[in-house]
């Protein structure tokens, strides 16, 4: 939409209009994600998501998108997995700008929360019937060594920061709760992921817990298993759908 600062790509805008119209014509409901881990390169000229200036510029972009495409958007996913983006960009050096500083992780999360809060308000100014939320990664976090108090405590700290900090801050600024659920992750006391495992029951646990905590409708935005083994993929999906069924009941 904005590959150069302040310059809207009209070709991209036309593409989305054509695409959304085609979806609307065949009756597809849309969950439209406005930020999914990537930024235009110029964002980093201003200090990236450590800068309050980027919050302002992001909200202007959201204002444009919701004004331009709002008639086609059933559910806004304003930012995909904000806590994971902050950790991957500023803590684990996986995404640009490839930093490793936990203080920067929390500064980034603070700015992402500010962006989500203001985006919620701007979208509703443009469309008071809009359904606005974000997607949130919710693994079950398990200590590698449950007998080690330090490992157990570290997992508790990780759970509070990664699972609850963002939605707790936005409970009055989201119309629904978007969740991405895949697996258990096991953490060492140094906070590194040592293994993961499939655990469908964890989805039921979180659906119940998050609904009770936030009293919002829940959309499962991401779930699945990356394999070309069709039987395994189908089993994964059915096992998780069974847990959704049980949670509803």
C-alpha positions in Angstrom: 0.0 0.0 0.0 2.8 2.5 0.9 6.1 1.1 -0.4 7.6 4.7 -0.2 6.8 6.9 2.7 3.7 9.0 2.0 3.3 7.5 -1.5 0.3 5.2 -2.0 0.7 2.5 -4.7 -2.5 2.9 -6.7 -1.9 -0.4 -8.5 -1.9 -2.2 -5.2 -5.1 -0.4 -4.2 -6.8 -1.5 -7.4 -5.6 -5.0 -6.9 -7.3 -5.2 -3.5 -10.5 -3.6 -4.8 -10.7 -6.2 -7.5 -9.8 -9.0 -5.1 -12.3 -8.0 -2.4 -15.1 -7.5 -5.0 -14.5 -11.0 -6.3 -14.7 -12.4 -2.8 -17.8 -10.5 -2.0 -19.5 -11.7 -5.2 -19.1 -15.3 -4.1 -20.1 -14.7 -0.5 -16.7 -15.1 1.2 -16.3 -13.6 4.7 -13.0 -11.7 5.0 -10.5 -11.6 7.9 -8.1 -8.9 6.6 -4.7 -8.6 8.2 -3.2 -5.1 8.1 0.3 -6.0 9.5 1.8 -9.5 9.4 5.5 -9.3 10.5 6.7 -7.2 7.5 7.3 -3.5 7.2 8.1 -1.2 4.3 11.9 -0.6 4.5 11.4 3.1 5.2 9.8 2.3 8.5 13.3 1.5 9.8 14.6 5.0 8.8 12.5 6.3 11.7 13.7 3.7 14.3 11.1 1.0 13.4 8.6 0.0 16.0 10.7 1.5 18.8 9.5 4.9 17.5 6.3 6.6 18.5 6.5 8.2 15.1 5.8 4.8 13.5 2.7 4.4 15.7 1.4 7.7 14.2 2.3 6.6 10.6 0.7 3.2 11.1 -2.5 4.6 12.3 -2.6 6.9 9.2 -2.2 3.8 7.1 -5.0 2.1 9.0 -7.2 5.1 8.5 -6.6 5.0 4.7 -7.2 1.2 4.5 -10.4 1.2 6.5 -11.7 4.2 4.5 -10.7 2.6 1.2 -11.7 -1.0 1.7 -14.1 -1.0 4.7 -17.1 -2.1 2.8 -15.4 -5.4 2.0 -13.9 -6.1 5.4 -15.9 -8.3 7.8 -13.2 -8.7 10.4 -10.1 -6.6 10.9 -6.9 -8.4 12.1 -5.0 -5.2 12.7 -1.7 -6.8 13.7 -0.7 -10.4 13.5 0.8 -11.8 16.7 2.2 -8.5 18.2 4.1 -10.2 21.0 5.8 -12.6 18.7 6.7 -9.8 16.3 8.3 -7.9 19.1 10.2 -10.9 20.4 11.3 -12.0 16.9 12.4 -8.5 15.8 14.0 -7.1 19.0 14.7 -10.1 21.2 15.7 -13.1 19.1 17.1 -11.2 16.0 15.0 -13.3 13.6 13.2 -10.4 11.8 14.6 -6.9 10.9 16.1 -5.0 12.6 17.6 -8.2 14.1 18.2 -6.9 17.6 18.6 -8.9 20.8 17.5 -6.7 23.7 14.6 -7.6 26.0 14.2 -3.9 26.9 13.5 -3.2 23.3 11.0 -6.1 23.1 8.9 -4.4 25.8 9.3 -1.0 24.2 8.1 -2.5 20.9 5.1 -4.2 22.6 4.2 -0.9 24.2 4.1 0.8 20.8 2.2 -2.0 19.2 -0.4 -1.8 21.9 -0.7 2.0 21.3 -1.1 1.4 17.6 -3.8 -1.2 18.2 -5.6 1.1 20.6 -5.6 4.0 18.2 -6.4 1.8 15.2 -9.5 0.5 16.9 -10.8 4.0 17.4 -10.0 5.1 13.9 -11.6 2.1 12.3 -14.8 2.6 14.3 -14.8 6.3 13.4 -14.9 5.2 9.7 -17.4 2.3 10.3 -19.2 2.0 13.6 -20.3 -1.5 12.7 -16.7 -2.8 12.1 -15.4 -5.8 13.9 -11.9 -5.1 15.0 -9.3 -7.3 16.7 -5.8 -8.8 16.3 -4.4 -12.4 16.2 -2.6 -13.7 19.2 -0.2 -16.7 19.4 -1.2 -18.9 22.3 1.1 -21.9 22.9 0.9 -23.9 26.0 4.2 -23.1 27.7 5.8 -26.0 29.6 9.0 -26.1 31.6 11.7 -28.4 30.3 12.4 -29.5 33.9 9.2 -29.2 36.1 11.3 -30.0 39.2 13.5 -26.9 38.7 11.9 -23.9 40.4 13.8 -21.5 38.2 12.6 -23.2 35.0 9.0 -23.1 36.3 9.2 -19.5 37.3 10.8 -18.5 33.9 7.8 -20.2 32.2 5.4 -18.2 34.3 7.1 -15.0 33.4 7.1 -15.9 29.7 3.4 -16.8 29.9 2.4 -13.5 31.5 4.4 -11.5 29.0 3.6 -13.4 25.8 0.0 -14.6 26.5 -1.6 -11.9 28.6 0.2 -8.6 28.4 -1.3 -7.5 25.0 -4.9 -8.7 25.3 -5.1 -7.5 28.9 -4.2 -4.0 27.6 -6.7 -4.2 24.9 -9.7 -5.9 26.5 -11.9 -2.7 25.9 -10.4 -2.1 22.4 -11.2 -5.4 20.6 -14.5 -6.6 19.3 -13.4 -10.2 19.1 -10.4 -12.3 20.3 -8.3 -13.8 17.4 -6.2 -16.8 18.4 -3.4 -18.8 16.6 -2.9 -22.2 18.3 -0.6 -25.0 17.2 1.4 -26.8 19.9 2.9 -27.0 23.4 6.4 -25.5 23.6 8.9 -26.6 26.2 11.3 -23.9 27.5 14.6 -24.2 29.2 15.4 -22.0 32.2 17.4 -19.9 29.8 14.1 -19.3 27.9 15.1 -21.2 24.7 12.6 -23.5 23.0 13.9 -27.1 23.4 11.0 -29.0 21.8 7.3 -28.8 20.9 4.5 -31.3 20.8 0.9 -31.5 19.5 -1.7 -31.1 22.2 -5.3 -30.6 20.9 -6.6 -30.3 24.5 -4.7 -27.1 25.0 -7.0 -25.4 22.4 -10.1 -26.2 24.5 -8.3 -25.0 27.6 -7.5 -21.6 26.1 -10.9 -21.1 24.4 -12.5 -21.5 27.8 -10.0 -19.5 29.7 -9.8 -16.6 27.2 -13.6 -16.4 26.9 -14.0 -16.2 30.7 -11.2 -13.6 30.9 -12.2 -11.3 28.1 -15.9 -12.1 27.4 -15.3 -11.6 23.7 -16.3 -13.8 20.7 -13.3 -15.9 19.7 -12.0 -16.5 16.1 -9.5 -19.2 15.5 -7.4 -17.6 12.8 -4.5 -20.0 12.6 -4.4 -23.7 13.2 -3.0 -26.6 11.2 0.0 -28.8 10.7 2.8 -28.2 8.1 3.0 -31.6 6.4 2.3 -33.2 3.0 1.1 -36.3 4.9 -2.6 -35.9 4.3 -3.7 -38.4 6.9 -1.7 -36.6 9.6 -3.0 -33.2 8.5 -6.6 -34.4 8.6 -6.1 -36.1 12.0 -4.7 -32.8 13.4 -7.6 -30.8 12.1 -10.2 -33.2 13.3 -8.7 -33.6 16.7 -8.6 -29.8 17.2 -12.2 -29.3 15.8 -13.3 -31.9 18.4 -11.8 -29.7 21.1 -13.6 -26.6 19.7 -16.9 -28.6 19.7 -16.3 -29.6 23.4 -15.4 -26.0 24.3 -18.6 -24.7 22.8 -20.7 -27.4 24.6 
